[in-house]
């Protein structure tokens, strides 16, 4: 029998009393604090004037305006605006593959039992 897999997630919470934001990295918390609580600006969209913490987030935001979906799954051809969405999608392919292997293993085990 397999043991359940445990996931541990460390969250970094904003120190501002009225703010309940939590982040998975210190870097993202620092960017949030600088932008939201100290008023610093970093990367600005020329179309809608929104500000973003990184150039990559701005780039993926601009894809919203253009409708571009540059991140393509090499297995099924689905396209995504954000790389993180493609990564989540790829996990689904991996899960399907692992499930198929597990089903095949169970079938092989039951066939061996029938032959005994």
N, CA, C and O atoms as a GROMACS GRO file, in nm:
protein
  464
    1UNK      N    1   0.085  -0.119   0.000
    1UNK     CA    2   0.000   0.000   0.000
    1UNK      C    3   0.089   0.125   0.000
    1UNK      O    4   0.187   0.133   0.074
    2UNK      N    5   0.054   0.219  -0.083
    2UNK     CA    6   0.134   0.341  -0.094
    2UNK      C    7   0.095   0.442   0.013
    2UNK      O    8  -0.021   0.455   0.050
    3UNK      N    9   0.199   0.513   0.062
    3UNK     CA   10   0.174   0.622   0.156
    3UNK      C   11   0.125   0.743   0.080
    3UNK      O   12   0.170   0.767  -0.032
    4UNK      N   13   0.035   0.820   0.138
    4UNK     CA   14  -0.009   0.943   0.070
    4UNK      C   15   0.108   1.041   0.059
    4UNK      O   16   0.194   1.048   0.147
    5UNK      N   17   0.109   1.115  -0.048
    5UNK     CA   18   0.213   1.215  -0.070
    5UNK      C   19   0.179   1.340   0.008
    5UNK      O   20   0.066   1.389   0.003
    6UNK      N   21   0.277   1.393   0.081
    6UNK     CA   22   0.256   1.515   0.157
    6UNK      C   23   0.315   1.632   0.081
    6UNK      O   24   0.425   1.623   0.027
    7UNK      N   25   0.243   1.742   0.078
    7UNK     CA   26   0.291   1.864   0.017
    7UNK      C   27   0.304   1.970   0.125
    7UNK      O   28   0.211   1.993   0.202
    8UNK      N   29   0.419   2.033   0.130
    8UNK     CA   30   0.439   2.142   0.225
    8UNK      C   31   0.457   2.270   0.145
    8UNK      O   32   0.539   2.276   0.054
    9UNK      N   33   0.382   2.369   0.180
    9UNK     CA   34   0.386   2.497   0.111
    9UNK      C   35   0.414   2.606   0.212
    9UNK      O   36   0.338   2.625   0.308
   10UNK      N   37   0.522   2.678   0.190
   10UNK     CA   38   0.556   2.788   0.279
   10UNK      C   39   0.505   2.916   0.215
   10UNK      O   40   0.535   2.944   0.099
   11UNK      N   41   0.429   2.993   0.290
   11UNK     CA   42   0.376   3.118   0.240
   11UNK      C   43   0.440   3.235   0.313
   11UNK      O   44   0.465   3.230   0.434
   12UNK      N   45   0.465   3.339   0.239
   12UNK     CA   46   0.519   3.463   0.294
   12UNK      C   47   0.406   3.564   0.298
   12UNK      O   48   0.349   3.599   0.194
   13UNK      N   49   0.373   3.611   0.417
   13UNK     CA   50   0.259   3.699   0.438
   13UNK      C   51   0.302   3.845   0.443
   13UNK      O   52   0.408   3.877   0.496
   14UNK      N   53   0.220   3.931   0.388
   14UNK     CA   54   0.246   4.074   0.390
   14UNK      C   55   0.242   4.123   0.534
   14UNK      O   56   0.148   4.092   0.608
   15UNK      N   57   0.343   4.201   0.576
   15UNK     CA   58   0.346   4.248   0.714
   15UNK      C   59   0.247   4.361   0.744
   15UNK      O   60   0.225   4.395   0.861
   16UNK      N   61   0.188   4.419   0.641
   16UNK     CA   62   0.091   4.526   0.662
   16UNK      C   63  -0.035   4.469   0.727
   16UNK      O   64  -0.089   4.369   0.680
   17UNK      N   65  -0.080   4.531   0.835
   17UNK     CA   66  -0.191   4.479   0.915
   17UNK      C   67  -0.320   4.464   0.833
   17UNK      O   68  -0.390   4.364   0.848
   18UNK      N   69  -0.350   4.561   0.748
   18UNK     CA   70  -0.477   4.556   0.674
   18UNK      C   71  -0.470   4.471   0.547
   18UNK      O   72  -0.572   4.451   0.480
   19UNK      N   73  -0.352   4.421   0.513
   19UNK     CA   74  -0.334   4.344   0.389
   19UNK      C   75  -0.324   4.194   0.421
   19UNK      O   76  -0.250   4.154   0.511
   20UNK      N   77  -0.398   4.114   0.349
   20UNK     CA   78  -0.400   3.970   0.374
   20UNK      C   79  -0.329   3.890   0.263
   20UNK      O   80  -0.348   3.769   0.252
   21UNK      N   81  -0.248   3.957   0.183
   21UNK     CA   82  -0.181   3.890   0.072
   21UNK      C   83  -0.076   3.791   0.122
   21UNK      O   84  -0.007   3.814   0.221
   22UNK      N   85  -0.067   3.677   0.048
   22UNK     CA   86   0.033   3.575   0.078
   22UNK      C   87   0.102   3.536  -0.053
   22UNK      O   88   0.040   3.534  -0.159
   23UNK      N   89   0.230   3.505  -0.043
   23UNK     CA   90   0.309   3.471  -0.162
   23UNK      C   91   0.394   3.348  -0.137
   23UNK      O   92   0.428   3.318  -0.022
   24UNK      N   93   0.427   3.278  -0.243
   24UNK     CA   94   0.509   3.158  -0.233
   24UNK      C   95   0.658   3.190  -0.228
   24UNK      O   96   0.739   3.103  -0.195
   25UNK      N   97   0.696   3.312  -0.260
   25UNK     CA   98   0.838   3.348  -0.257
   25UNK      C   99   0.857   3.485  -0.191
   25UNK      O  100   0.769   3.571  -0.195
   26UNK      N  101   0.974   3.502  -0.130
   26UNK     CA  102   1.007   3.631  -0.069
   26UNK      C  103   1.015   3.739  -0.176
   26UNK      O  104   0.976   3.854  -0.153
   27UNK      N  105   1.064   3.702  -0.293
   27UNK     CA  106   1.077   3.798  -0.404
   27UNK      C  107   0.942   3.858  -0.439
   27UNK      O  108   0.930   3.980  -0.451
   28UNK      N  109   0.839   3.774  -0.455
   28UNK     CA  110   0.706   3.824  -0.490
   28UNK      C  111   0.646   3.908  -0.378
   28UNK      O  112   0.579   4.008  -0.404
   29UNK      N  113   0.670   3.868  -0.253
   29UNK     CA  114   0.622   3.948  -0.140
   29UNK      C  115   0.689   4.085  -0.142
   29UNK      O  116   0.623   4.187  -0.121
   30UNK      N  117   0.820   4.088  -0.166
   30UNK     CA  118   0.893   4.215  -0.169
   30UNK      C  119   0.839   4.306  -0.280
   30UNK      O  120   0.819   4.426  -0.258
   31UNK      N  121   0.816   4.251  -0.398
   31UNK     CA  122   0.762   4.330  -0.509
   31UNK      C  123   0.624   4.384  -0.474
   31UNK      O  124   0.594   4.501  -0.499
   32UNK      N  125   0.538   4.300  -0.415
   32UNK     CA  126   0.404   4.344  -0.373
   32UNK      C  127   0.415   4.460  -0.275
   32UNK      O  128   0.347   4.562  -0.291
   33UNK      N  129   0.500   4.444  -0.174
   33UNK     CA  130   0.511   4.546  -0.072
   33UNK      C  131   0.561   4.678  -0.130
   33UNK      O  132   0.510   4.785  -0.097
   34UNK      N  133   0.660   4.669  -0.217
   34UNK     CA  134   0.714   4.790  -0.279
   34UNK      C  135   0.609   4.860  -0.365
   34UNK      O  136   0.598   4.983  -0.363
   35UNK      N  137   0.532   4.783  -0.441
   35UNK     CA  138   0.433   4.843  -0.531
   35UNK      C  139   0.309   4.892  -0.456
   35UNK      O  140   0.266   5.006  -0.475
   36UNK      N  141   0.254   4.807  -0.371
   36UNK     CA  142   0.125   4.838  -0.308
   36UNK      C  143   0.136   4.928  -0.185
   36UNK      O  144   0.046   5.008  -0.159
   37UNK      N  145   0.243   4.913  -0.110
   37UNK     CA  146   0.251   4.986   0.016
   37UNK      C  147   0.353   5.100   0.014
   37UNK      O  148   0.343   5.193   0.094
   38UNK      N  149   0.449   5.093  -0.076
   38UNK     CA  150   0.548   5.201  -0.086
   38UNK      C  151   0.529   5.286  -0.212
   38UNK      O  152   0.594   5.390  -0.228
   39UNK      N  153   0.439   5.242  -0.302
   39UNK     CA  154   0.407   5.321  -0.420
   39UNK      C  155   0.511   5.318  -0.531
   39UNK      O  156   0.505   5.401  -0.622
   40UNK      N  157   0.605   5.225  -0.525
   40UNK     CA  158   0.706   5.216  -0.632
   40UNK      C  159   0.643   5.156  -0.757
   40UNK      O  160   0.554   5.071  -0.749
   41UNK      N  161   0.689   5.201  -0.872
   41UNK     CA  162   0.641   5.145  -0.999
   41UNK      C  163   0.757   5.080  -1.072
   41UNK      O  164   0.871   5.124  -1.062
   42UNK      N  165   0.728   4.976  -1.145
   42UNK     CA  166   0.832   4.902  -1.214
   42UNK      C  167   0.806   4.899  -1.364
   42UNK      O  168   0.861   4.979  -1.439
   43UNK      N  169   0.723   4.808  -1.408
   43UNK     CA  170   0.698   4.788  -1.552
   43UNK      C  171   0.555   4.829  -1.583
   43UNK      O  172   0.460   4.774  -1.528
   44UNK      N  173   0.540   4.927  -1.674
   44UNK     CA  174   0.409   4.986  -1.701
   44UNK      C  175   0.361   4.948  -1.842
   44UNK      O  176   0.436   4.957  -1.939
   45UNK      N  177   0.235   4.906  -1.850
   45UNK     CA  178   0.173   4.876  -1.978
   45UNK      C  179   0.144   5.006  -2.051
   45UNK      O  180   0.080   5.096  -1.995
   46UNK      N  181   0.189   5.016  -2.175
   46UNK     CA  182   0.167   5.139  -2.253
   46UNK      C  183   0.022   5.153  -2.299
   46UNK      O  184  -0.022   5.262  -2.336
   47UNK      N  185  -0.051   5.042  -2.296
   47UNK     CA  186  -0.189   5.044  -2.344
   47UNK      C  187  -0.288   5.085  -2.235
   47UNK      O  188  -0.368   5.176  -2.256
   48UNK      N  189  -0.282   5.020  -2.119
   48UNK     CA  190  -0.380   5.046  -2.014
   48UNK      C  191  -0.321   5.112  -1.890
   48UNK      O  192  -0.392   5.143  -1.794
   49UNK      N  193  -0.190   5.132  -1.891
   49UNK     CA  194  -0.118   5.202  -1.783
   49UNK      C  195  -0.108   5.125  -1.652
   49UNK      O  196  -0.070   5.183  -1.550
   50UNK      N  197  -0.142   4.996  -1.649
   50UNK     CA  198  -0.124   4.916  -1.529
   50UNK      C  199   0.025   4.893  -1.506
   50UNK      O  200   0.105   4.894  -1.599
   51UNK      N  201   0.060   4.872  -1.378
   51UNK     CA  202   0.200   4.845  -1.341
   51UNK      C  203   0.217   4.700  -1.299
   51UNK      O  204   0.127   4.640  -1.241
   52UNK      N  205   0.334   4.645  -1.332
   52UNK     CA  206   0.362   4.505  -1.301
   52UNK      C  207   0.499   4.490  -1.237
   52UNK      O  208   0.589   4.571  -1.259
   53UNK      N  209   0.512   4.385  -1.157
   53UNK     CA  210   0.635   4.365  -1.080
   53UNK      C  211   0.751   4.316  -1.165
   53UNK      O  212   0.867   4.336  -1.128
   54UNK      N  213   0.724   4.252  -1.278
   54UNK     CA  214   0.834   4.201  -1.360
   54UNK      C  215   0.805   4.222  -1.509
   54UNK      O  216   0.690   4.240  -1.551
   55UNK      N  217   0.911   4.219  -1.586
   55UNK     CA  218   0.898   4.232  -1.731
   55UNK      C  219   0.819   4.116  -1.790
   55UNK      O  220   0.740   4.134  -1.883
   56UNK      N  221   0.839   3.996  -1.735
   56UNK     CA  222   0.767   3.878  -1.784
   56UNK      C  223   0.617   3.891  -1.760
   56UNK      O  224   0.538   3.857  -1.848
   57UNK      N  225   0.577   3.938  -1.644
   57UNK     CA  226   0.434   3.956  -1.615
   57UNK      C  227   0.375   4.060  -1.708
   57UNK      O  228   0.263   4.044  -1.757
   58UNK      N  229   0.448   4.168  -1.733
   58UNK     CA  230   0.402   4.270  -1.827
   58UNK      C  231   0.387   4.211  -1.967
   58UNK      O  232   0.286   4.234  -2.033
   59UNK      N  233   0.487   4.134  -2.010
   59UNK     CA  234   0.481   4.072  -2.144
   59UNK      C  235   0.357   3.985  -2.159
   59UNK      O  236   0.286   3.993  -2.259
   60UNK      N  237   0.331   3.902  -2.058
   60UNK     CA  238   0.213   3.815  -2.064
   60UNK      C  239   0.084   3.895  -2.054
   60UNK      O  240  -0.018   3.854  -2.109
   61UNK      N  241   0.086   4.008  -1.985
   61UNK     CA  242  -0.030   4.097  -1.979
   61UNK      C  243  -0.058   4.156  -2.117
   61UNK      O  244  -0.174   4.164  -2.159
   62UNK      N  245   0.045   4.198  -2.186
   62UNK     CA  246   0.028   4.258  -2.319
   62UNK      C  247  -0.035   4.159  -2.416
   62UNK      O  248  -0.106   4.200  -2.508
   63UNK      N  249  -0.011   4.029  -2.396
   63UNK     CA  250  -0.076   3.927  -2.480
   63UNK      C  251  -0.227   3.935  -2.466
   63UNK      O  252  -0.298   3.899  -2.560
   64UNK      N  253  -0.278   3.982  -2.353
   64UNK     CA  254  -0.423   4.000  -2.336
   64UNK      C  255  -0.476   4.103  -2.435
   64UNK      O  256  -0.582   4.085  -2.495
   65UNK      N  257  -0.401   4.211  -2.451
   65UNK     CA  258  -0.443   4.316  -2.543
   65UNK      C  259  -0.437   4.268  -2.688
   65UNK      O  260  -0.524   4.301  -2.769
   66UNK      N  261  -0.334   4.192  -2.721
   66UNK     CA  262  -0.316   4.149  -2.860
   66UNK      C  263  -0.391   4.020  -2.894
   66UNK      O  264  -0.415   3.991  -3.011
   67UNK      N  265  -0.428   3.944  -2.790
   67UNK     CA  266  -0.495   3.816  -2.813
   67UNK      C  267  -0.398   3.703  -2.844
   67UNK      O  268  -0.440   3.591  -2.873
   68UNK      N  269  -0.268   3.730  -2.838
   68UNK     CA  270  -0.167   3.629  -2.869
   68UNK      C  271  -0.162   3.520  -2.762
   68UNK      O  272  -0.182   3.546  -2.644
   69UNK      N  273  -0.136   3.398  -2.807
   69UNK     CA  274  -0.116   3.283  -2.717
   69UNK      C  275   0.011   3.212  -2.765
   69UNK      O  276   0.004   3.115  -2.839
   70UNK      N  277   0.127   3.262  -2.722
   70UNK     CA  278   0.253   3.212  -2.776
   70UNK      C  279   0.304   3.081  -2.717
   70UNK      O  280   0.399   3.023  -2.772
   71UNK      N  281   0.246   3.033  -2.609
   71UNK     CA  282   0.295   2.912  -2.544
   71UNK      C  283   0.212   2.792  -2.589
   71UNK      O  284   0.093   2.782  -2.556
   72UNK      N  285   0.273   2.702  -2.663
   72UNK     CA  286   0.201   2.591  -2.726
   72UNK      C  287   0.246   2.457  -2.667
   72UNK      O  288   0.365   2.432  -2.648
   73UNK      N  289   0.149   2.372  -2.640
   73UNK     CA  290   0.176   2.236  -2.592
   73UNK      C  291   0.226   2.152  -2.709
   73UNK      O  292   0.158   2.143  -2.812
   74UNK      N  293   0.342   2.092  -2.694
   74UNK     CA  294   0.398   2.012  -2.802
   74UNK      C  295   0.329   1.876  -2.817
   74UNK      O  296   0.351   1.806  -2.915
   75UNK      N  297   0.244   1.839  -2.719
   75UNK     CA  298   0.175   1.711  -2.726
   75UNK      C  299   0.039   1.720  -2.796
   75UNK      O  300   0.003   1.632  -2.875
   76UNK      N  301  -0.037   1.826  -2.766
   76UNK     CA  302  -0.173   1.834  -2.822
   76UNK      C  303  -0.200   1.961  -2.901
   76UNK      O  304  -0.303   1.972  -2.968
   77UNK      N  305  -0.109   2.058  -2.895
   77UNK     CA  306  -0.127   2.181  -2.973
   77UNK      C  307  -0.206   2.292  -2.905
   77UNK      O  308  -0.222   2.399  -2.963
   78UNK      N  309  -0.255   2.268  -2.784
   78UNK     CA  310  -0.326   2.376  -2.712
   78UNK      C  311  -0.232   2.494  -2.692
   78UNK      O  312  -0.112   2.476  -2.671
   79UNK      N  313  -0.288   2.615  -2.698
   79UNK     CA  314  -0.207   2.735  -2.682
   79UNK      C  315  -0.252   2.814  -2.561
   79UNK      O  316  -0.370   2.814  -2.524
   80UNK      N  317  -0.154   2.882  -2.499
   80UNK     CA  318  -0.181   2.955  -2.376
   80UNK      C  319  -0.113   3.091  -2.378
   80UNK      O  320  -0.010   3.111  -2.442
   81UNK      N  321  -0.174   3.184  -2.308
   81UNK     CA  322  -0.122   3.320  -2.298
   81UNK      C  323  -0.009   3.328  -2.195
   81UNK      O  324   0.085   3.405  -2.211
   82UNK      N  325  -0.020   3.247  -2.091
   82UNK     CA  326   0.080   3.249  -1.984
   82UNK      C  327   0.154   3.116  -1.979
   82UNK      O  328   0.094   3.009  -1.995
   83UNK      N  329   0.284   3.125  -1.955
   83UNK     CA  330   0.365   3.004  -1.946
   83UNK      C  331   0.319   2.917  -1.829
   83UNK      O  332   0.322   2.794  -1.838
   84UNK      N  333   0.277   2.980  -1.720
   84UNK     CA  334   0.232   2.903  -1.604
   84UNK      C  335   0.109   2.818  -1.637
   84UNK      O  336   0.094   2.708  -1.583
   85UNK      N  337   0.023   2.867  -1.725
   85UNK     CA  338  -0.094   2.790  -1.766
   85UNK      C  339  -0.053   2.670  -1.850
   85UNK      O  340  -0.112   2.562  -1.838
   86UNK      N  341   0.048   2.688  -1.935
   86UNK     CA  342   0.100   2.576  -2.013
   86UNK      C  343   0.161   2.472  -1.918
   86UNK      O  344   0.142   2.352  -1.939
   87UNK      N  345   0.232   2.515  -1.817
   87UNK     CA  346   0.292   2.422  -1.720
   87UNK      C  347   0.184   2.339  -1.650
   87UNK      O  348   0.199   2.218  -1.634
   88UNK      N  349   0.076   2.404  -1.608
   88UNK     CA  350  -0.034   2.332  -1.544
   88UNK      C  351  -0.096   2.232  -1.642
   88UNK      O  352  -0.130   2.120  -1.603
   89UNK      N  353  -0.110   2.273  -1.766
   89UNK     CA  354  -0.167   2.185  -1.868
   89UNK      C  355  -0.078   2.063  -1.889
   89UNK      O  356  -0.129   1.951  -1.901
   90UNK      N  357   0.053   2.083  -1.894
   90UNK     CA  358   0.146   1.971  -1.912
   90UNK      C  359   0.134   1.869  -1.799
   90UNK      O  360   0.149   1.749  -1.822
   91UNK      N  361   0.107   1.916  -1.679
   91UNK     CA  362   0.089   1.824  -1.566
   91UNK      C  363  -0.027   1.730  -1.592
   91UNK      O  364  -0.023   1.614  -1.552
   92UNK      N  365  -0.132   1.780  -1.658
   92UNK     CA  366  -0.247   1.695  -1.689
   92UNK      C  367  -0.206   1.581  -1.782
   92UNK      O  368  -0.251   1.468  -1.765
   93UNK      N  369  -0.121   1.611  -1.881
   93UNK     CA  370  -0.070   1.505  -1.969
   93UNK      C  371   0.008   1.403  -1.886
   93UNK      O  372  -0.008   1.283  -1.905
   94UNK      N  373   0.093   1.451  -1.795
   94UNK     CA  374   0.172   1.361  -1.711
   94UNK      C  375   0.083   1.274  -1.624
   94UNK      O  376   0.109   1.155  -1.608
   95UNK      N  377  -0.022   1.334  -1.566
   95UNK     CA  378  -0.114   1.257  -1.482
   95UNK      C  379  -0.186   1.150  -1.564
   95UNK      O  380  -0.201   1.037  -1.518
   96UNK      N  381  -0.230   1.185  -1.683
   96UNK     CA  382  -0.298   1.087  -1.769
   96UNK      C  383  -0.204   0.972  -1.802
   96UNK      O  384  -0.244   0.855  -1.801
   97UNK      N  385  -0.078   1.005  -1.831
   97UNK     CA  386   0.020   0.902  -1.862
   97UNK      C  387   0.043   0.811  -1.742
   97UNK      O  388   0.044   0.689  -1.756
   98UNK      N  389   0.060   0.870  -1.624
   98UNK     CA  390   0.082   0.791  -1.504
   98UNK      C  391  -0.040   0.705  -1.472
   98UNK      O  392  -0.025   0.589  -1.431
   99UNK      N  393  -0.159   0.759  -1.489
   99UNK     CA  394  -0.282   0.682  -1.466
   99UNK      C  395  -0.292   0.565  -1.563
   99UNK      O  396  -0.332   0.455  -1.524
  100UNK      N  397  -0.256   0.587  -1.688
  100UNK     CA  398  -0.259   0.481  -1.788
  100UNK      C  399  -0.162   0.370  -1.751
  100UNK      O  400  -0.193   0.252  -1.765
  101UNK      N  401  -0.042   0.408  -1.703
  101UNK     CA  402   0.055   0.308  -1.659
  101UNK      C  403   0.002   0.228  -1.541
  101UNK      O  404   0.021   0.106  -1.535
  102UNK      N  405  -0.063   0.297  -1.448
  102UNK     CA  406  -0.118   0.230  -1.330
  102UNK      C  407  -0.227   0.131  -1.370
  102UNK      O  408  -0.231   0.020  -1.318
  103UNK      N  409  -0.315   0.171  -1.462
  103UNK     CA  410  -0.421   0.083  -1.509
  103UNK      C  411  -0.361  -0.039  -1.576
  103UNK      O  412  -0.405  -0.151  -1.553
  104UNK      N  413  -0.260  -0.017  -1.660
  104UNK     CA  414  -0.194  -0.127  -1.730
  104UNK      C  415  -0.129  -0.222  -1.630
  104UNK      O  416  -0.134  -0.344  -1.647
  105UNK      N  417  -0.067  -0.167  -1.526
  105UNK     CA  418  -0.004  -0.248  -1.422
  105UNK      C  419  -0.108  -0.331  -1.348
  105UNK      O  420  -0.084  -0.449  -1.319
  106UNK      N  421  -0.222  -0.272  -1.317
  106UNK     CA  422  -0.330  -0.345  -1.249
  106UNK      C  423  -0.383  -0.457  -1.337
  106UNK      O  424  -0.412  -0.566  -1.288
  107UNK      N  425  -0.396  -0.430  -1.467
  107UNK     CA  426  -0.444  -0.532  -1.559
  107UNK      C  427  -0.346  -0.648  -1.567
  107UNK      O  428  -0.386  -0.764  -1.567
  108UNK      N  429  -0.218  -0.616  -1.573
  108UNK     CA  430  -0.114  -0.719  -1.579
  108UNK      C  431  -0.116  -0.803  -1.452
  108UNK      O  432  -0.104  -0.925  -1.459
  109UNK      N  433  -0.133  -0.739  -1.336
  109UNK     CA  434  -0.139  -0.811  -1.209
  109UNK      C  435  -0.259  -0.905  -1.205
  109UNK      O  436  -0.247  -1.019  -1.160
  110UNK      N  437  -0.374  -0.857  -1.252
  110UNK     CA  438  -0.496  -0.940  -1.247
  110UNK      C  439  -0.485  -1.056  -1.347
  110UNK      O  440  -0.537  -1.164  -1.321
  111UNK      N  441  -0.418  -1.035  -1.460
  111UNK     CA  442  -0.398  -1.144  -1.557
  111UNK      C  443  -0.308  -1.251  -1.499
  111UNK      O  444  -0.331  -1.370  -1.520
  112UNK      N  445  -0.206  -1.210  -1.426
  112UNK     CA  446  -0.114  -1.305  -1.364
  112UNK      C  447  -0.186  -1.385  -1.256
  112UNK      O  448  -0.159  -1.504  -1.240
  113UNK      N  449  -0.276  -1.322  -1.181
  113UNK     CA  450  -0.351  -1.390  -1.078
  113UNK      C  451  -0.445  -1.495  -1.140
  113UNK      O  452  -0.462  -1.604  -1.084
  114UNK      N  453  -0.505  -1.462  -1.256
  114UNK     CA  454  -0.596  -1.555  -1.322
  114UNK      C  455  -0.520  -1.680  -1.371
  114UNK      O  456  -0.575  -1.790  -1.372
  115UNK      N  457  -0.395  -1.661  -1.411
  115UNK     CA  458  -0.316  -1.772  -1.463
  115UNK      C  459  -0.268  -1.864  -1.350
  115UNK      O  460  -0.234  -1.979  -1.375
  116UNK      N  461  -0.266  -1.813  -1.228
  116UNK     CA  462  -0.217  -1.894  -1.114
  116UNK      C  463  -0.317  -1.995  -1.069
  116UNK      O  464  -0.291  -2.070  -0.975
   0.00000   0.00000   0.00000
